Amino acid sequence: MIIFQTAKLRYSTNTRQYNALSDHTVVTESNVFPYVVSVLKKSSYLSAGALLDDKWVLTAADALFLVRESARVIKVRLGSINYKKGGVLLPVKSIEVHPLFDDSKPAFDVALIMLAERVWLTPTLSPIRIQTNLQEITATHFIVTAWTPLLRIRAKPHHIISMDTIKQRRMLSVSHLHPSDPELCKKELNDMGINDTGSIMCLDPDLNADPCWRDTGAPVVLNGVLWGVVSSWRPDDCYSRPGRSFAVRVAARDVRSWLHAATRGHRWNRTEYDEEDDSMVLNGVSSWRPDDCSSRPGRSFAVRVAARDVRSWLHAATRGHRWNRTDSSVTGAPVVPNGVSSWRPDDCYSRPGRSFAARAAARDVRSWLHAATRGHRWNRTEYDEEDDSMVLNGVSSWRPEDCYSRPGRSFAARVAARDVRSWLHAATRGHRWNRTEYDEEDDSSER
């Protein structure tokens, strides 16, 4: 989350010079759009893309649909505004195309590229925050960044293209594209047989560009947030009827759930998405079947992993604990593994008595566990009931100059103080602390 906020702040600061721009303005600084990457087939440009984190890139599916089985020929250049040089050039580990993609339509024209190694984030190379909730399009324009290679630009017959033009076409360009009228967009999508019109946004064509050219895979951004990526789809008669560009919305339900599953290595199932917690519910299909299944097939059953007893058992088993059904909280909280005490009465043979278990959720046990697992010395009085954690304050070395004659008090820096807490938050993440960037509302540093 912090790296996404950092990217947003940097974006809002560095894009001021692009507030009033013409179509396809050449970008001159690498740190203005640090999330944009170029996808290459060997050394040839295929598409643009957006860096989602330190190992995943989102781009258009059509550019990779035919080559996804031979990912070794695909490379990604990151942190450079020149797709031919600079930045970091990385091979690809795998390519995931959206399962619902059909190259005859712009719907679900998205693909994920998993980089062969994690990238080191820098001011010229950082991910972009993606939109998570589908919102109504009210903006007048979106920022779109991509490359326009020479081979995609129509030249006049017998026209010799200068070297300066060739070099310019290798540089990243940025343009403002305006959203089309929603009703006209919906009608055009319905004519193509697309009913889920909320998952696609229409963008008016750039009148000065090649009518058949599309900024394939280009991030569509508003206020530093990724709304979608441009599809490569175009009408067959694009030269006589240019038509609109289409962008797949990343906040659309079937796109968002697929992104969630694919980036975690899960197999995506369209019907398993849970709207409430915005995550994939991966349920296991049971092998049970009725004895007379040949004559009465019956239904299949799936065990819900979100069920209380299943969830608490998973919590215990994956941690090597013995599961006890009664140890799980009634509210559905994870099982609390309690430790059985070895204490027994002296006359245990004649009066066996009960066994006792130390409750891990007890205040003194919980606070001691919190301190001991972090290598801290436990102090019973330092426990803070409000935030359910140990408040480990640091004793200051300051003392008065006349301490021998007037010893005075010791002082301890409160870690819950605003400036101390925000500095700890920034320093432990390798960020430079700025006192004015702290947000009181979400109790975290905004970078």
C-alpha positions as CSV (number, residue, x, y, z in Angstrom):
1,M,0.0,0.0,0.0
2,I,2.8,2.4,0.8
3,I,4.5,2.0,-2.5
4,F,1.1,2.7,-4.2
5,Q,0.7,5.9,-2.2
6,T,4.3,6.9,-3.0
7,A,3.6,6.4,-6.7
8,K,0.4,8.5,-6.5
9,L,2.2,11.4,-4.8
10,R,5.0,11.4,-7.3
11,Y,2.5,11.1,-10.1
12,S,0.5,14.2,-9.0
13,T,3.7,16.2,-8.5
14,N,5.5,15.4,-11.8
15,T,2.5,15.5,-14.1
16,R,1.7,19.1,-13.7
17,Q,3.7,19.9,-16.8
18,Y,1.4,17.6,-18.8
19,N,-1.9,19.2,-17.7
20,A,-2.2,21.0,-21.0
21,L,-0.8,18.8,-23.8
22,S,-1.4,18.0,-27.4
23,D,-1.9,14.5,-28.8
24,H,1.0,12.1,-28.2
25,T,3.3,14.5,-26.5
26,V,6.8,13.0,-26.1
27,V,7.8,12.4,-22.5
28,T,11.2,13.7,-21.5
29,E,11.6,12.6,-17.9
30,S,11.6,8.9,-16.8
31,N,10.2,9.6,-13.3
32,V,7.0,11.2,-14.5
33,F,5.3,7.9,-15.4
34,P,7.4,5.3,-13.6
35,Y,4.7,2.6,-13.9
36,V,4.7,2.4,-17.7
37,V,6.6,-0.5,-19.3
38,S,7.3,-1.7,-22.8
39,V,6.6,-5.3,-23.8
40,L,9.0,-6.5,-26.5
41,K,9.3,-9.5,-28.8
42,K,13.0,-9.9,-29.0
43,S,13.8,-6.3,-29.8
44,S,10.5,-5.3,-31.5
45,Y,7.8,-3.4,-29.7
46,L,4.6,-5.2,-29.0
47,S,2.6,-3.2,-26.5
48,A,2.7,-1.0,-23.4
49,G,1.9,-2.2,-19.9
50,A,1.5,-1.1,-16.3
51,L,3.6,-2.3,-13.4
52,L,1.3,-3.6,-10.6
53,D,4.0,-4.6,-8.1
54,D,7.6,-5.8,-8.1
55,K,6.9,-8.8,-10.3
56,W,3.6,-8.4,-12.2
57,V,2.8,-6.4,-15.3
58,L,-0.7,-5.8,-16.8
59,T,-1.1,-5.4,-20.5
60,A,-3.4,-6.3,-23.4
61,A,-4.1,-9.9,-24.2
62,D,-4.2,-9.7,-28.0
63,A,-0.5,-8.7,-28.2
64,L,0.5,-11.9,-26.4
65,F,-2.2,-14.3,-27.3
66,L,-0.2,-16.2,-30.0
67,V,3.1,-16.1,-28.2
68,R,2.2,-16.9,-24.6
69,E,3.4,-20.5,-25.0
70,S,6.9,-19.2,-26.0
71,A,7.4,-16.7,-23.3
72,R,11.2,-16.8,-23.7
73,V,11.0,-14.5,-26.8
74,I,9.2,-11.9,-24.7
75,K,11.1,-9.3,-22.7
76,V,9.9,-6.3,-20.6
77,R,11.8,-3.0,-20.4
78,L,11.0,-1.1,-17.2
79,G,12.1,2.3,-15.9
80,S,12.9,3.8,-19.3
81,I,11.0,6.2,-21.7
82,N,12.9,4.7,-24.6
83,Y,11.8,1.2,-25.5
84,K,15.1,0.5,-27.2
85,K,17.5,1.2,-24.3
86,G,17.8,2.3,-20.7
87,G,16.1,1.1,-17.6
88,V,15.9,-2.6,-16.8
89,L,15.4,-5.3,-19.4
90,L,14.0,-8.5,-17.9
91,P,12.9,-11.8,-19.3
92,V,9.4,-13.2,-18.6
93,K,8.6,-16.2,-16.4
94,S,5.0,-16.8,-17.5
95,I,2.1,-15.1,-19.3
96,E,-1.5,-15.4,-18.1
97,V,-4.3,-14.4,-20.6
98,H,-7.8,-13.7,-19.2
99,P,-9.8,-17.0,-19.8
100,L,-12.7,-15.1,-21.2
101,F,-10.7,-13.2,-23.9
102,D,-11.9,-13.5,-27.5
103,D,-9.8,-11.8,-30.1
104,S,-12.9,-10.9,-32.1
105,K,-14.1,-8.5,-29.3
106,P,-12.5,-6.0,-27.0
107,A,-13.9,-7.6,-23.9
108,F,-11.4,-9.0,-21.4
109,D,-8.5,-8.0,-23.6
110,V,-6.1,-8.2,-20.6
111,A,-3.1,-10.3,-19.8
112,L,-0.7,-10.6,-16.9
113,I,3.1,-11.0,-17.3
114,M,5.1,-12.5,-14.4
115,L,8.7,-11.2,-14.5
116,A,11.5,-13.7,-14.2
117,E,12.8,-11.8,-11.1
118,R,11.5,-9.1,-8.8
119,V,12.4,-5.6,-9.7
120,W,14.1,-3.0,-7.4
121,L,11.8,-0.1,-7.1
122,T,13.3,3.4,-7.8
123,P,12.0,6.9,-8.5
124,T,11.9,5.9,-12.2
125,L,10.4,2.5,-11.6
126,S,7.4,2.0,-9.3
127,P,4.0,0.4,-9.5
128,I,0.7,2.2,-9.9
129,R,-2.4,1.8,-7.7
130,I,-5.3,0.1,-9.4
131,Q,-8.9,1.0,-9.0
132,T,-10.8,-1.6,-6.9
133,N,-14.4,-0.3,-7.0
134,L,-16.2,0.3,-10.2
135,Q,-17.1,4.0,-10.5
136,E,-19.2,6.0,-12.9
137,I,-17.1,7.8,-15.5
138,T,-17.4,11.5,-14.9
139,A,-14.0,12.7,-15.9
140,T,-13.5,14.7,-19.0
141,H,-10.3,13.0,-20.0
142,F,-7.8,10.2,-19.1
143,I,-4.0,10.2,-19.4
144,V,-2.8,7.4,-21.7
145,T,0.9,6.6,-22.1
146,A,2.3,4.4,-24.8
147,W,4.9,4.2,-27.7
148,T,4.1,4.8,-31.3
149,P,6.7,2.9,-33.3
150,L,7.7,4.0,-36.8
151,L,6.2,0.9,-38.4
152,R,2.8,1.8,-37.2
153,I,2.8,5.3,-38.7
154,R,1.7,5.6,-42.2
155,A,4.2,7.6,-44.3
156,K,3.6,9.2,-47.7
157,P,4.9,7.2,-50.8
158,H,8.6,7.8,-51.5
159,H,8.9,9.8,-48.3
160,I,12.2,9.4,-46.6
161,I,11.9,9.4,-42.8
162,S,14.7,11.2,-40.9
163,M,16.8,9.6,-38.2
164,D,15.4,12.2,-35.7
165,T,11.9,10.9,-36.4
166,I,12.9,7.4,-35.9
167,K,14.5,8.2,-32.6
168,Q,11.4,10.2,-31.5
169,R,9.1,7.3,-32.2
170,R,11.2,5.2,-29.7
171,M,10.3,7.6,-26.9
172,L,7.2,7.3,-24.6
173,S,4.4,9.6,-25.5
174,V,1.4,10.8,-23.5
175,S,-2.0,12.0,-24.6
176,H,-5.4,13.0,-23.2
177,L,-8.2,10.8,-24.4
178,H,-11.8,11.7,-23.8
179,P,-14.4,9.2,-22.7
180,S,-17.2,8.7,-25.2
181,D,-20.9,9.3,-24.6
182,P,-22.1,6.4,-22.4
183,E,-25.2,5.7,-24.4
184,L,-23.3,5.6,-27.7
185,C,-20.7,3.4,-26.1
186,K,-23.3,1.0,-24.8
187,K,-25.0,0.8,-28.2
188,E,-21.8,0.0,-30.0
189,L,-20.8,-2.7,-27.5
190,N,-24.3,-4.2,-27.7
191,D,-24.0,-4.3,-31.5
192,M,-20.8,-6.4,-31.0
193,G,-22.7,-8.8,-28.7
194,I,-21.2,-7.5,-25.5
195,N,-23.8,-7.2,-22.7
196,D,-21.4,-6.5,-19.8
197,T,-20.8,-2.9,-20.9
198,G,-19.7,-1.8,-17.4
199,S,-16.4,-3.7,-17.9
200,I,-15.3,-1.6,-20.9
201,M,-14.9,2.2,-21.3
202,C,-15.0,3.8,-24.7
203,L,-12.5,6.5,-25.6
204,D,-12.9,9.0,-28.5
205,P,-10.4,8.5,-31.4
206,D,-7.4,10.7,-31.7
207,L,-8.1,12.6,-34.9
208,N,-4.4,13.3,-35.6
209,A,-3.2,9.7,-35.4
210,D,-3.4,6.7,-37.7
211,P,-7.1,5.7,-37.6
212,C,-6.1,2.0,-37.4
213,W,-3.5,2.5,-34.6
214,R,-4.4,1.6,-31.1
215,D,-2.2,2.3,-28.0
216,T,-2.3,-1.4,-27.2
217,G,-1.8,-2.2,-23.5
218,A,-1.5,1.5,-22.6
219,P,-2.5,2.3,-19.0
220,V,-5.6,4.5,-18.7
221,V,-5.0,6.7,-15.7
222,L,-6.9,9.3,-13.7
223,N,-5.4,11.0,-10.7
224,G,-2.6,8.4,-10.4
225,V,-5.1,5.5,-10.3
226,L,-5.2,2.8,-13.0
227,W,-8.7,2.5,-14.5
228,G,-7.9,0.2,-17.3
229,V,-5.7,-0.8,-20.3
230,V,-6.3,-0.1,-23.9
231,S,-7.5,-2.9,-26.1
232,S,-5.9,-3.6,-29.5
233,W,-9.3,-4.2,-31.1
234,R,-10.3,-2.0,-34.1
235,P,-12.9,-2.3,-36.8
236,D,-12.0,-4.0,-40.1
237,D,-12.8,-0.8,-42.0
238,C,-10.8,1.4,-39.6
239,Y,-9.4,3.6,-42.4
240,S,-12.8,4.6,-43.6
241,R,-14.4,4.4,-40.2
242,P,-11.9,4.9,-37.4
243,G,-14.2,4.2,-34.5
244,R,-13.4,4.4,-30.8
245,S,-10.7,2.9,-28.7
246,F,-11.8,0.5,-26.0
247,A,-10.2,0.1,-22.5
248,V,-10.9,-2.9,-20.2
249,R,-11.8,-1.7,-16.7
250,V,-9.6,-3.3,-14.0
251,A,-12.3,-2.8,-11.4
252,A,-14.9,-4.8,-13.3
253,R,-15.9,-7.9,-11.3
254,D,-14.6,-10.6,-13.6
255,V,-11.4,-8.7,-14.2
256,R,-10.7,-7.9,-10.6
257,S,-11.4,-11.4,-9.3
258,W,-9.2,-12.9,-12.1
259,L,-6.3,-10.5,-11.2
260,H,-6.7,-11.5,-7.5
261,A,-6.5,-15.2,-8.3
262,A,-3.8,-15.1,-11.0
263,T,-1.4,-13.0,-9.0
264,R,-1.7,-15.5,-6.2
265,G,-1.2,-18.6,-8.3
266,H,-4.8,-19.7,-8.0
267,R,-7.0,-21.1,-10.7
268,W,-9.8,-18.6,-11.5
269,N,-13.4,-19.7,-11.3
270,R,-16.0,-17.1,-12.3
271,T,-18.6,-18.4,-10.0
272,E,-16.4,-18.6,-6.9
273,Y,-16.0,-14.8,-6.4
274,D,-17.3,-13.4,-3.1
275,E,-18.6,-9.9,-3.4
276,E,-18.6,-9.2,0.3
277,D,-14.9,-9.7,1.0
278,D,-13.6,-8.9,-2.5
279,S,-11.6,-12.0,-2.7
280,M,-11.6,-15.4,-4.3
281,V,-13.3,-18.1,-2.2
282,L,-11.5,-21.3,-3.2
283,N,-13.8,-24.1,-2.2
284,G,-12.9,-27.8,-2.4
285,V,-15.2,-30.2,-4.3
286,S,-16.2,-33.2,-2.3
287,S,-15.8,-36.8,-3.6
288,W,-19.0,-37.9,-2.0
289,R,-21.7,-39.5,-4.2
290,P,-24.9,-41.5,-3.6
291,D,-24.7,-45.2,-3.6
292,D,-27.2,-45.4,-6.5
293,C,-25.3,-42.7,-8.5
294,S,-25.7,-44.7,-11.7
295,S,-29.5,-44.5,-11.6
296,R,-29.7,-41.2,-9.6
297,P,-26.6,-39.1,-10.3
298,G,-27.5,-36.3,-7.9
299,R,-25.5,-33.1,-7.3
300,S,-21.9,-32.4,-6.5
301,F,-21.0,-30.8,-3.2
302,A,-18.3,-28.3,-2.4
303,V,-16.9,-27.7,1.1
304,R,-17.0,-23.9,1.9
305,V,-13.6,-22.9,3.3
306,A,-15.2,-19.8,4.9
307,A,-17.4,-22.1,7.1
308,R,-16.5,-21.6,10.8
309,D,-15.2,-25.2,11.5
310,V,-13.4,-25.4,8.2
311,R,-11.7,-22.1,8.6
312,S,-10.6,-22.7,12.2
313,W,-9.3,-26.2,11.3
314,L,-7.3,-24.8,8.4
315,H,-5.9,-22.1,10.8
316,A,-4.8,-24.8,13.3
317,A,-3.6,-27.5,10.8
318,T,-1.4,-25.1,8.8
319,R,0.3,-24.1,12.0
320,G,0.9,-27.6,13.3
321,H,-1.7,-27.2,16.1
322,R,-4.2,-29.8,17.2
323,W,-7.7,-28.6,16.3
324,N,-10.3,-28.3,19.0
325,R,-13.8,-27.4,17.8
326,T,-14.6,-25.6,21.1
327,D,-11.5,-23.4,20.9
328,S,-12.8,-21.4,18.0
329,S,-14.5,-18.1,18.7
330,V,-18.3,-18.0,18.3
331,T,-17.8,-14.9,16.1
332,G,-15.8,-16.9,13.6
333,A,-12.4,-15.7,14.7
334,P,-9.4,-18.1,14.1
335,V,-8.8,-20.8,16.6
336,V,-6.8,-19.8,19.7
337,P,-4.4,-22.6,20.5
338,N,-4.1,-22.9,24.2
339,G,-1.3,-24.6,26.1
340,V,-2.2,-27.4,28.6
341,S,-0.5,-26.9,31.9
342,S,1.5,-29.7,33.5
343,W,0.3,-28.8,37.0
344,R,-1.4,-31.5,39.0
345,P,-2.4,-31.8,42.7
346,D,-0.1,-33.6,45.0
347,D,-2.7,-36.2,45.8
348,C,-3.5,-36.7,42.1
349,Y,-3.7,-40.5,42.5
350,S,-6.5,-40.3,45.1
351,R,-8.0,-37.1,43.7
352,P,-7.2,-36.8,40.0
353,G,-8.8,-33.4,39.5
354,R,-9.0,-31.4,36.3
355,S,-6.5,-30.4,33.7
356,F,-5.8,-26.8,33.1
357,A,-5.0,-24.9,30.0
358,A,-3.4,-21.4,29.8
359,R,-5.6,-19.2,27.7
360,A,-3.5,-17.6,25.0
361,A,-6.0,-14.7,24.8
362,A,-5.6,-13.8,28.4
363,R,-4.2,-10.3,28.8
364,D,-0.9,-11.1,30.6
365,V,-0.3,-14.2,28.4
366,R,-1.1,-12.3,25.2
367,S,1.1,-9.4,26.1
368,W,4.0,-11.7,27.2
369,L,3.7,-13.6,23.9
370,H,3.8,-10.3,22.0
371,A,7.0,-9.2,23.8
372,A,8.8,-12.5,23.9
373,T,8.4,-13.3,20.2
374,R,9.9,-9.9,19.4
375,G,12.9,-10.3,21.8
376,H,11.6,-7.7,24.2
377,R,11.6,-7.8,28.0
378,W,8.1,-8.1,29.2
379,N,6.7,-5.5,31.6
380,R,3.2,-6.2,32.9
381,T,2.4,-2.5,33.3
382,E,3.3,-1.5,29.7
383,Y,0.4,-3.2,28.1
384,D,-2.1,-1.0,26.3
385,E,-5.7,-2.2,26.4
386,E,-6.9,0.1,23.7
387,D,-4.8,-1.3,20.8
388,D,-4.3,-4.8,22.3
389,S,-0.6,-4.6,22.0
390,M,2.5,-4.0,24.0
391,V,3.6,-0.3,24.1
392,L,7.3,-0.6,24.2
393,N,8.6,2.9,25.0
394,G,12.2,3.8,24.8
395,V,13.9,5.3,27.9
396,S,15.8,8.5,27.0
397,S,19.5,9.0,28.0
398,W,18.9,12.6,28.8
399,R,19.8,13.8,32.3
400,P,20.2,17.3,33.9
401,E,23.7,18.6,34.1
402,D,23.5,18.8,37.9
403,C,22.2,15.3,38.1
404,Y,24.4,14.4,41.1
405,S,22.9,17.2,43.2
406,R,19.5,17.0,41.6
407,P,18.9,13.6,40.1
408,G,15.5,14.4,38.5
409,R,13.3,12.0,36.6
410,S,13.9,9.6,33.7
411,F,12.0,10.2,30.5
412,A,10.7,7.7,28.0
413,A,9.7,8.5,24.4
414,R,6.1,7.4,23.7
415,V,6.0,5.2,20.6
416,A,2.3,6.0,20.2
417,A,3.1,9.7,19.8
418,R,2.1,11.0,16.3
419,D,5.6,12.0,15.2
420,V,7.3,9.0,16.7
421,R,4.8,6.6,15.3
422,S,4.9,8.0,11.8
423,W,8.7,8.1,11.8
424,L,8.8,4.4,12.9
425,H,6.3,3.6,10.1
426,A,8.5,5.3,7.5
427,A,12.0,4.2,8.8
428,T,11.1,0.5,9.0
429,R,10.0,0.6,5.3
430,G,13.1,2.5,4.1
431,H,11.2,5.7,3.4
432,R,12.3,9.2,4.1
433,W,10.2,10.7,6.9
434,N,8.3,13.9,6.3
435,R,6.4,15.3,9.2
436,T,3.8,16.9,7.1
437,E,2.8,13.8,5.2
438,Y,1.3,11.9,8.1
439,D,-2.4,11.1,7.8
440,E,-4.3,11.2,11.1
441,E,-7.3,9.4,9.7
442,D,-5.8,6.1,8.7
443,D,-3.1,6.2,11.3
444,S,-0.3,5.7,8.7
445,S,2.3,7.6,6.8
446,E,1.2,8.7,3.3
447,R,4.1,8.4,1.0
